[in-house]
């Protein structure tokens, strides 16, 4: 009986370790030094394909200054406004300004 209990405990610990490692890998994608973009801070998020979202995130994350960020953001807003008009939908204003938050968190200067 002791052998079975030891075996179950060991398997449980291994499984728990694998789950923790997997969750850590998923969390690391956003990372502590990265800003998350979503429907709350990127107008037109729902109008973009996953590849476009990824491209937008890359552009925003590559901004080094607040001015670069705002220029990328303005370009994106114009494109999404045009797309929303094309589709006959209203583009919602972002709840949060990504550039302001990135600056406040020290991601850009």
Secondary structure, DSSP 4 states (H G I P E B T S, - for coil): -HHHHHHHHHHHHHHHHHHHHHHHHHHHHH-TT-----TTTSTTGGGS-HHHHHHHHHHHHH--SHHHHHHHHHHHHHHHHHHHHHHT-PPPPPSS-HHHHHHHTTS--
